[in-house]
Amino acid sequence: MLNFFLMIAVIVASLTGFNWLMGYRKNHIQIDLDDRYIDYNEYVRALKGELRAQGREVDYLGDRRFKIDGKTYMFIERNVTMSGVPLQRTILKPVKS
């Protein structure tokens, strides 16, 4: 019985940790683009285009920082394999002023 509860606790902790790493947190913006970008400048242009398509006002400030709808966000990139397919996820984390 103890093994069962330990197994459940490990599963819950693993899922919570995965969700935390993938940016599922309050005020974070997650973006999954259709293409993979290796060139940083192309990646930034694609992110700006996607955010504008969502109706957001966006400016790139440099040094991995964006100003989106008047708030500053830090750009974080994650590469994960989902069902055998590589996924390039962008997480925009709010910067505390």
N, C-alpha and C positions, 0 to 999 in steps of 0.2 A: 504494500500500500504506500509506503514511503517513496519507493521508486516511481510510482505513478505520479505522485504530487511533485516530485523532483523533475520528472520529465515534462510535466505541464509547465512548471516554472521556467525551465530552460527554453521551451518553445515560445512562451510569452515574452521572455527577455530577448530572444533572438528576433522575433517579429517587431518588437518595440525598437530595438537597436537598428534594424534595417530601415524602418520607417523614419527614424531620426536621421540616419545618414542620407536618405533620399530626399530630405527637405520637407517632409510633411509636418510642418510646425506653423504655429500662428504667425501671420504676417509675412511668410516666406512665399516667393513666387517660384513655381516649378515650370520649366519649359522643356518639352521633348520635341526636337526638330526632326524633320523627315530625313535630312541628310546629315552625314558626319563631316565635321570640319576639323582639319588639321592646321590650316593657316589661321592664326589668331585674328587677324584683321577681317577675314571673311566671316569668321564666327561672330564677331562683334556686329558686323553689318546684318547678318542673318537674325541675330537676337533683336536688334533695333527694329528690323522689319516686322518680326513676329509681334513684338510689343505694340508697335503702331497699328498693326492689323487688329489687335485686341482693343484698340481705342485708347491706348495709354499715351501720355506725353513723355517722351524719353530723350535723354541726352547721355552720351558716353563721356565721363569725366576723366578717363585715363586711369591707369593703375588698378584695373579690374573694378572700377566703381561706376555705377550708373545713377542718374537722377531720374526717377520714375514718378510721375505725378507729384513732384515737389519733395519727394523723400529720397534719401540716398541709400543705395543698396550695394552690397559686395557680391561680386560674381564668383560663383563656385562651380566647377565642372566635375561631374561624376561619370565614370564609364562603368557600366554594369552589363552583364549578360542576362537577358531575360528570355527564357525558353530557347536558348542557343543562339539568340540574335543579339549582337552588341547594341547597347542603348547609350547614347550620349545625352545625359540629363544636365540641364542648367538649373542651378538653384541661385536665386537672388535673395540674399539675406539682408534684412534691414540693418543699417549701421546706426548704433546708438550715438546720439549727439552728446 
